[in-house]
């Protein structure tokens, strides 16, 4: 298997962590992403330590690296409501405790929507939450992912992500996952000017903070502030522009995670092979 490119996709833990790792290997993926719990919220399923041990052994044997747990969508760390803040911190702490059992894991969190919370206050709330969880858990990096800028979402621009990260005390514990379709939705032209977009990222955040990339296509045009995923190569971004991201020197060595609507293992296997080729 060609391992110079670290690439995988979003998979399910429905049948356990070990089964998920086996599915990744079966489609020539050497990384993977999954939801830590129901994406719309809910309690974690009971932990099966034997399953976790089997997962750890399997990924080590098969060269699967950087597994990424994706926090549920209903986390909104920018919200000012104390009850919502307490909920966010509880979920993040629970998720990170479990991720710590799987070496090399990262934790992906959406900054989310902020409702009526003033924007400057929302940015500070995200920073405070990151400081709270990282004070207790320094063993799992937290990655913020850029948002498409729908409604009252925060964290859609590189400047807002930079503001959230600037006040984090444990700087080694935070980073960014660049979501291709969300960036395109906000107006970052990764199709026509990828170099310029990455330069903007570097100027605002620092390219060293970029730790992962979502490879996804989009149905909406540039700067539409809406993000409905398309199958790879069937959207406005297109396969060639996404493939260019995997070859860009500033993104060298990063893990890439495919996200496609209603994709099964056959589709993911096909597209992983296309990117490797």
Secondary structure, 3 states (H helix, E strand, C coil): CCCCCCEEEECCCCCCHHHHHHHHHHCCCCEEEEECCCCCCCCCCCCCHHHHHHHHHHHHHHCCCCCEEECCCCCCCCCCCHHHHHHHHHHHHHHHHHHCCCCCCEEEEECCECCCCCHHHHHHHHHHHHHHHHHHCCCCEEEEECCCCCCCECCCCHHHHHHHHHCCCCHHHEEEEEEHHHHHHHCCCCCCCHHHHHHHHHHHCCHHHEEEEEECEECCCCCCCCCCEECCCCCCCCHHHHHHHHHCHHHCCCEEEECCCCCCHHHHHHHHHHHHC
